[in-house]
Amino acid sequence: MGQILKIVILSLLPISELRGGIPVGLASGLSIPTVYLIAVISNSLVFPIFYLFLSSVHHLFMRFRLYRKTFEKFLEKTRKRTHSKIEKYGFLGLTLFVAIPLPITGAYTGTLAAWFFEMDIKKSFLAVLLGVVIAGIIVSLVCILGIHFLDIFIKSNV
Protein backbone atom coordinates (compact mmCIF):
# COMPACT_ATOMS: atom_id res chain seq x y z
CA MET A 1 0.00 0.00 0.00
CA GLY A 2 2.93 2.36 0.68
CA GLN A 3 4.11 2.15 -2.93
CA ILE A 4 0.66 3.08 -4.23
CA LEU A 5 0.53 6.09 -1.91
CA LYS A 6 3.93 7.23 -3.24
CA ILE A 7 2.60 7.08 -6.81
CA VAL A 8 -0.54 9.01 -5.84
CA ILE A 9 1.38 11.72 -3.99
CA LEU A 10 4.04 12.14 -6.69
CA SER A 11 1.37 12.25 -9.41
CA LEU A 12 -0.49 14.98 -7.51
CA LEU A 13 2.57 17.15 -6.84
CA PRO A 14 3.10 20.11 -9.21
CA ILE A 15 6.78 19.44 -9.90
CA SER A 16 6.74 15.71 -10.52
CA GLU A 17 3.16 14.90 -11.57
CA LEU A 18 2.99 11.49 -13.27
CA ARG A 19 6.53 11.99 -14.61
CA GLY A 20 7.66 11.21 -11.08
CA GLY A 21 4.92 8.76 -10.11
CA ILE A 22 5.38 6.31 -12.97
CA PRO A 23 9.16 5.75 -12.65
CA VAL A 24 8.90 5.37 -8.86
CA GLY A 25 6.02 2.93 -9.22
CA LEU A 26 7.82 0.85 -11.82
CA ALA A 27 11.03 0.88 -9.75
CA SER A 28 9.06 -0.48 -6.79
CA GLY A 29 8.14 -3.56 -8.81
CA LEU A 30 4.46 -2.86 -9.41
CA SER A 31 3.01 -3.88 -12.77
CA ILE A 32 2.95 -1.40 -15.65
CA PRO A 33 -0.88 -1.30 -15.94
CA THR A 34 -1.27 -0.76 -12.18
CA VAL A 35 1.29 2.04 -12.05
CA TYR A 36 -0.11 3.68 -15.20
CA LEU A 37 -3.71 3.67 -13.95
CA ILE A 38 -2.85 4.97 -10.48
CA ALA A 39 -0.63 7.75 -11.87
CA VAL A 40 -3.08 8.84 -14.59
CA ILE A 41 -6.11 8.84 -12.28
CA SER A 42 -4.18 10.76 -9.60
CA ASN A 43 -2.76 13.30 -12.06
CA SER A 44 -6.23 13.76 -13.60
CA LEU A 45 -7.53 14.91 -10.22
CA VAL A 46 -5.31 17.98 -10.53
CA PHE A 47 -7.75 19.73 -12.89
CA PRO A 48 -10.86 19.86 -10.66
CA ILE A 49 -8.88 20.49 -7.45
CA PHE A 50 -6.58 23.17 -8.88
CA TYR A 51 -9.31 24.85 -10.97
CA LEU A 52 -11.51 25.18 -7.89
CA PHE A 53 -8.56 26.48 -5.86
CA LEU A 54 -7.70 29.10 -8.51
CA SER A 55 -11.29 30.25 -8.79
CA SER A 56 -11.76 30.50 -5.01
CA VAL A 57 -8.50 32.34 -4.34
CA HIS A 58 -9.04 34.68 -7.29
CA HIS A 59 -12.56 35.49 -6.12
CA LEU A 60 -11.23 36.21 -2.63
CA PHE A 61 -8.39 38.45 -3.89
CA MET A 62 -10.62 40.36 -6.33
CA ARG A 63 -11.92 42.21 -3.28
CA PHE A 64 -8.57 44.02 -3.09
CA ARG A 65 -8.22 46.93 -5.48
CA LEU A 66 -4.47 46.53 -6.06
CA TYR A 67 -4.86 42.85 -7.00
CA ARG A 68 -7.89 43.55 -9.20
CA LYS A 69 -6.15 46.35 -11.14
CA THR A 70 -2.90 44.42 -11.54
CA PHE A 71 -4.66 41.23 -12.58
CA GLU A 72 -6.92 42.99 -15.08
CA LYS A 73 -3.97 44.80 -16.73
CA PHE A 74 -1.94 41.59 -16.92
CA LEU A 75 -4.94 39.69 -18.26
CA GLU A 76 -5.63 42.30 -20.94
CA LYS A 77 -2.00 42.40 -22.15
CA THR A 78 -1.65 38.63 -22.19
CA ARG A 79 -4.94 38.04 -23.98
CA LYS A 80 -4.06 40.60 -26.68
CA ARG A 81 -0.76 38.82 -27.36
CA THR A 82 -2.06 35.27 -27.25
CA HIS A 83 -5.75 35.41 -28.19
CA SER A 84 -5.22 34.34 -31.81
CA LYS A 85 -3.06 31.38 -30.77
CA ILE A 86 -5.59 30.25 -28.15
CA GLU A 87 -8.40 30.57 -30.70
CA LYS A 88 -6.39 28.71 -33.33
CA TYR A 89 -5.09 25.81 -31.24
CA GLY A 90 -7.61 25.66 -28.35
CA PHE A 91 -8.46 22.07 -27.40
CA LEU A 92 -5.66 20.44 -29.42
CA GLY A 93 -3.07 22.93 -28.20
CA LEU A 94 -4.02 22.42 -24.58
CA THR A 95 -3.98 18.64 -25.01
CA LEU A 96 -0.53 18.65 -26.60
CA PHE A 97 0.81 21.10 -24.03
CA VAL A 98 -0.20 18.77 -21.20
CA ALA A 99 0.84 15.62 -23.11
CA ILE A 100 4.46 16.61 -23.69
CA PRO A 101 6.26 15.44 -20.54
CA LEU A 102 8.72 18.31 -20.17
CA PRO A 103 9.34 20.74 -17.32
CA ILE A 104 6.68 23.45 -17.03
CA THR A 105 4.12 21.43 -18.97
CA GLY A 106 1.51 19.15 -17.45
CA ALA A 107 -1.85 19.15 -15.73
CA TYR A 108 -1.10 22.11 -13.45
CA THR A 109 0.02 24.52 -16.15
CA GLY A 110 -2.68 23.24 -18.51
CA THR A 111 -5.31 23.90 -15.84
CA LEU A 112 -3.84 27.32 -15.13
CA ALA A 113 -3.94 28.21 -18.84
CA ALA A 114 -7.53 27.00 -19.19
CA TRP A 115 -8.60 28.99 -16.14
CA PHE A 116 -6.66 32.12 -17.08
CA PHE A 117 -7.96 32.22 -20.65
CA GLU A 118 -11.49 31.33 -19.50
CA MET A 119 -11.69 28.33 -21.79
CA ASP A 120 -14.78 26.13 -21.62
CA ILE A 121 -14.38 24.12 -18.42
CA LYS A 122 -15.70 20.81 -19.79
CA LYS A 123 -13.59 20.97 -22.94
CA SER A 124 -10.58 22.05 -20.90
CA PHE A 125 -10.99 19.16 -18.49
CA LEU A 126 -11.25 16.75 -21.40
CA ALA A 127 -8.14 18.28 -23.04
CA VAL A 128 -6.14 18.04 -19.81
CA LEU A 129 -7.39 14.49 -19.20
CA LEU A 130 -6.42 13.41 -22.71
CA GLY A 131 -3.03 15.12 -22.30
CA VAL A 132 -2.44 13.28 -19.02
CA VAL A 133 -3.34 9.94 -20.66
CA ILE A 134 -0.88 10.61 -23.51
CA ALA A 135 1.84 11.83 -21.13
CA GLY A 136 1.35 8.66 -19.08
CA ILE A 137 1.86 6.52 -22.18
CA ILE A 138 5.00 8.47 -23.17
CA VAL A 139 6.53 8.32 -19.68
CA SER A 140 5.69 4.62 -19.33
CA LEU A 141 7.27 3.81 -22.69
CA VAL A 142 10.40 5.81 -21.90
CA CYS A 143 10.74 4.01 -18.55
CA ILE A 144 10.14 0.57 -20.06
CA LEU A 145 12.53 1.16 -22.95
CA GLY A 146 15.10 2.68 -20.62
CA ILE A 147 14.98 -0.34 -18.32
CA HIS A 148 15.17 -2.67 -21.34
CA PHE A 149 18.20 -0.89 -22.86
CA LEU A 150 19.90 -0.66 -19.46
CA ASP A 151 19.41 -4.42 -19.02
CA ILE A 152 20.92 -5.08 -22.48
CA PHE A 153 23.86 -2.77 -21.69
CA ILE A 154 24.56 -4.47 -18.37
CA LYS A 155 24.36 -7.96 -19.87
CA SER A 156 26.68 -7.04 -22.75
CA ASN A 157 29.32 -5.65 -20.38
CA VAL A 158 29.35 -8.63 -18.00
N, C-alpha and C positions, 0 to 999 in steps of 0.2 A: 504493500500500500504506500510506503514511503517513496518509492520510485515514481508512482503515478502522481503523487502530490508534487514532486519536483517538476514533472512535465507540465502540470497545470500551472504552477506558480511561474515557471520560466516563460510559458506561452502567454501568460497574462501581463508580464512585465514589459514596459515600453522599450527597453533597450534590446532585450533578447527576443521577445515574442516567440514564435514557433521555430525560429532559426536557432534558438538556444534549447528549446524543449525537445526537439526531435533528436539531435545528436546525443544529448544526455540520456534520453530514453533508450535509444539504440545501444549506447555504451553500457547501460545497466542490464542488457540482455533481454529486454522485452521484445516481443515480436513487432515487426514493421507495421502490420495493420493496426495493432493496439496503440503503438506510439503515435502513428499518423492520426488516428481518430481522436485520441485524447488531446493532442496538440492543436489540431484544427478546430475542434469544438471549443476548447479553452480560448484560443486566439480569436475565434468568431464572437465570443462574448464581449470583446473589447468595444465593438461598435455601440451596442445599446448602453453599456455602462458609461463609456467615455462621452458619448453624445449627450446623455442625460446630465452628466457632470458639467460639460461645457455650457449647456443651456442654462442650468441652474446657477452656476457661478456668474455667467454673463448677465443674467437677469438681475442677480443681486448687485453686481458692480455697476450696472446701468443707472442705478440711483445716484451715483457720484458723478458730478458734472465733468471733472477732469478726465475720468475714464471714458465717459460717454463721448466727449469731444475728440479725444485722442483716438478712440476706437473707430468712430465714424470717419475721421480724416484718413486713417490707415486703410479702412475698408474701401473707401471711395477711390483712393490711389491704386490700390491693389486690383480692384475690380476693373478699373479702366485699362490697366496694363494686361490683364489676363482674361478678360471677359470673352474675347473671340476664341481663345484656346479652350476655355472651359466649354463654351458652346459647341465648338468643333469636335472635341474629343470626349466630353461628358462621361457617360457610363464606361465606355471602352478604356478611356484614358485613366479613369479612377481604378478600374480593374487591373490594368497593366501596372500602374504605379504601386499598388498593393502587392501584386504578384511577384515583382522583381525583388528577390531577397538580398537587398543591399542596405547598407546603413542609411538611415533617414527615410526609408520607405517602409510600408507595412500598414497594419490595421490602424494604429494610432494616428499616423500622419494622414492616412486616407480618410479617417473619420473627421479629423480636424479640417481637412480641405472641404469635405462635404458639408460640414456644419458652417464653416466660414463663408463659403460661396452659396449657401442656402440652396443646395441641391435637393431634389426630391428625396425624402428620407427613406422611402421604401426602395427606390432604385439605388440609392447610395448604399443601403445595407446589403442589397443583393450584389452590387459591384464589389464591395469590400469582402463579402463572404466568398464570392467567386475568386477574388484575388488571393485570399487566404488559402483556399483549396489548391490553387495553382502553385502558390509559394510552398505549400506543404509537400506537393509532389516534387518540386524542384529540389528542395532541401533534402528530402528523403533519398532521391536519386543520387545526389551529390555525396551524401553520407554512405550509401550502399556501394557506389562505385569507388569511393575513396577507401573504404574498408577492403573491398575486393582487390584493388590495385596495391594497397599496402601489404596485403597477404601474399600476393604474387611476388612483390619486391623482397619481402622477408624470406620467402621460400627459395628464391633464386640466389640469394646471398648467403645461404646456409651451407 
